[in-house]
Amino acid sequence: MQANKMKTPVIAGIGEILWDVIDSSEELGGAPVNFAYHTGALGAESYAISTVGDDNRGRAALSTLERQQMSTDHITVIGGATTGYVLAEVDDQGVASYTFPDDVAWDRLSIRQCTKELAARLDAVCFGSLVQRSDISRKAVMDYLSLVREDTLKVFDVNLRQHFYTEAIIRSSLEVADVVKLNDEEIVHIARMENLKGTAEAQLKALVERYELELAVLTCGGEGSLLVSASEISKHTGRQTDIVDTIGAGDSFTATVILGLLKGYTLDTINDNANQVAAFVCSQKGAMPHLPERFRIF
């Protein structure tokens, strides 16, 4: 991976911002924010779009983003709301599972005027299913996606959590997306929902055709990944690493894929780069570790 003289892309992640509470420690995260962090670390101009409460965790979230050199211009603050958090448990393989409380600040996602104006500059925007568990936030996300340019990549990170999704939410998200990213557990649900048959490759191919996607991305943990477009398929066996935890690894993978697409790389190059970055993130603590300069794409 190396930087070049191409225009620096403008990227956003819209949705939940939350604290991963693990034992006695708390790490800032949330898939859209992690995605925004990693695209920025890889060389993009990146923004997180979310909402926090006017509480200690909300103030800590803003100061943490600033320490990570991320803009907080597009993070709104709601008085009286509880900033999002999630109880995360990490097993002896470093794999995390999550329990999400209801009715937190990002369930009332609000968008500033400056954020609406940002939409016209975006080259890619990532959104997920979790933030759409509330009617307010679902409408805010879909309204925002309607503001971006026609050529802006809309990236749907399926990100199924607990009972916080419906088939209608998944289908409506696929309908507006250009890229879908899912893991080996999520594809089982999607395949059942969409009556997809055959191998994972065949299932992704069917999704690409059915929803006219530019790319479908499947991550399989330590077993590698599969990227499928209408004309190209890339399989990767994964990269070995000493796992500390897997928090944020999938988001770093998605970030690397999207910047590789914008760069015009082949799927094989994109896949290898994304596996390198995700393996590194797995070897570090937390969702937003410092990425070495060698990973920069832009």
N, C-alpha and C positions, 0 to 999 in steps of 0.2 A: 504494500500500500504506500502511496506517496501522494503528496499534494501536487496540484498543477495550476495552470493559470486560468482555468475555467471560472465562470461567474460563481461566486459563493451562493449556494442555494439557501432559501429562506424556508424554514420548517417549523411546524407547530404540533404539539400534542395537546388535545383538548379532552378534559374529563376529570377524573378523580385525582386529588392530591391527598396523601394520608401518611400517617406514621406507622411503620412496621414495628410493633411492640413485641420484642423477643426477650423473654425472661425479664431482666431489669433494664435492658437497653432499648432505645428507640432510634430507628433510622428512617429518614424521610424517603418516601417513595410514592407509589401509584404509577401504573403502567404508562399513562400519557406523559407524566412528568419525567419518568425514567427515560422514555423514548426521546423527549426533548433534550435531556441532559446529554445522552449519548450522541445524538446527531450534532450537538454543539461541540462535544469532545472530539468528534471525528472531522470537524472543520466547517460545519454549517453555521449559519446565523439562525439560532433556534429560540423558541419561545414555548413556555408552558402556559396553558389557558385553563384556569380552574378557580375555585372559590374556597376560602378558609373562613373560620370564625374569628371573632375578636376575642380570642382567649390565649392562654399561654402557648398552646401548641400552634395556633395560627401565627402568632408573632415569631415563634421559633422556626416555623416553616419558611416565612419570608426571609429571616436572617440567614437560614441555612442555604436557601437558593442564592442569596447575594454572595455568601462565602464561596459558593460553587461557581460564581461569576455568571449566574443566570439572571435574566431580567425578571423582575416581579411586576412589570407594568400591566400584565394581563392576568394577574391574580386578584380577584375581587375579595373584599372582606365584608362579612355579614355580621352585624351586631346580634348577640344572643344565640348564635349558632355554635354548635360543637364542631371543631375542626376534625376532619376524618382521621380515623386510626383503624388498625386491624391487628388482631392478635395472631401472630405468626408462630408456628411451631416448626422447628427444623429437626428432621430425623437424623439418624447416625450416618446417612448417606449424603447429608447436606441439602436434602430436598425439603422445601417449605410447603406447609399447608396453612390456610388462612380462615379466620372467623371475622366477619364484618358486622359491625353494629349498624342499626337502621338510623335514618333521619339525621344525617350529618351535613356539614356545610355544602359539600359538593353535590348533595341531592337537590340543592337549590342553586344550581349553576347559573351565574349571571354574567353577562358579557358587556364590557365597556365599549364606548364609542370608538376609542382608539384601537380596540381589538377587532371591531367590525372593519375598520379601515385597513388593518393589517391583512385581512383576508385576500385582498387584491394582489398582495405581494407574495403570497405563499406558493412555493413550488410543490409542497407536500404537506398533508395534515393527517395525523393519526388519531383515531377514535376507537372506542371499544364498546362492549356490551354492558359492562358493570355500571358505568355512569348513567346508562339509560334505564336503570331500575326505577327511577322516579319520572313522572310525567313532565315535571318542570325541566329537568336536565335533558331528557330525551328531546323535547322540543327545542331547547337551546342549542343542542348539538346539531340537530337536523337543519335548523334555521341557519346556523353558522356555515354548514357545508354548502348551503345554497348560495352563499356569498362568494365562494372562492371561484377562481377562473376555471374555464372549461378544461384547460390543460393541467390543472393542479392534480397531483396524485392524491387520491383519497384512500387511506389505508385503514382497513377494518381489522383490528386485533380482537379476535373472537373472545378470548379471556373470560371463559365461563367460570362463575364463582357461585357456590352454594345454590340457592334457588332464584338468584337475581337475574333471570333472563327468561324470555319466552321465544317460541318459534317465530312469532310475528316480528319481534325485535331483531332476531338474527336475519330473517329474510329481508326486511326493509333495509338493514345495514348492508347486506350483500348487494342489494339492488343499486345502492349509491356508490359502492366501493369500486376502486380500480385494482386494488391489491387486497388479498385476504391472508392473514397469518393465523395459524392455529397449531396446537400441539397434538401429540399422539392420543391424548384422552379426548380432546375436543373433536377430532375428526370422526371418532366413533359416534358421537352424538349427531354431528352434522350429516354423516352418511345415513344414519337411521332416519333422521328428519327428512332428508332429501331423496331417500331411497336410492343411494349411490351403491353400485355393486363393484366387485372386483378388487384389485389391489389398491393400495394407497395412491399409486401413480394414476390409475384409472379414475379413482374418485376425484382427485384434484383436477384432472383433465376435464371431467364432467362438470365440475364447479366452474372452471374457467369458461367453458362453452355456454353453460346455462346462464351465467350472470355477466357474460362478456367482460371477464376480468383480464387485466394485463398480466397478472401473476398470482399464483397461489403458492403459499409458503407453509411447509410442514416441518416442525422441529420435533425431534424424538429423543430429547435428552442426550445421554451418552451414546445413543445409537446413530446420531448424525441427523441429517436433514434432507429434504426433498423440495426442489423448486420446479414449478411447472408453469409454462406459458403456452400460448396457442401453438408455438412453433419450436419450443426448446424445452428440454428436460435436463435437470442437473441433480445427481445424487451425491451425497457426501457421507462418509463413514464417521465423521466427527473427529475432534482433537482430544487427546488424553490430557488430563490436568489433575492436580491435587485440589479437590473440591473443598472449599470453606463453606460456602452456601450458594444456592442457585438463584437467590433473589436478584432480579434485574437482568439476568442473563438473556432471557427471551426478548426483553425490550432492547437490549444492546444488539441482539441478532437482527431484529426488525430494523433498527436504525441503520445498521451497516448495509442491509439489503436495499433499503430505500435510497441511500446515498449512492450505492453502486448502480442502481437503475438510472438515477439522474446523471451519473457519470457516463453511462453507456457501456458499462462492462458486460461481458458475457455472463450467463448464469453460473457457469463453473467458477469463474473468478469471484463473482459475488458470493457464492456459496462458501468458498474457501475462506474468503475474508471474514464473513460473518461467523464462521465456526472459530476462527482464530480469536476474534474479539470476545465472543461468548465464553470460550474456554478461559480466557484471561479473567473475565468478570467472575466466573465461578471460583477462581482461585483467590478472590479477594472478599473482604467482608462488606456486606451492604450492597445496595442497588446502584450506587453512583460512585464507584471508586475512580481514582485518577487513572486515565488511560495514557499509556506511553505514547510519545510522539510518533512512533513507527506506525501506529494505526490510523493516523490522519489520512483522510481520503481527499478532502478539498483544502 
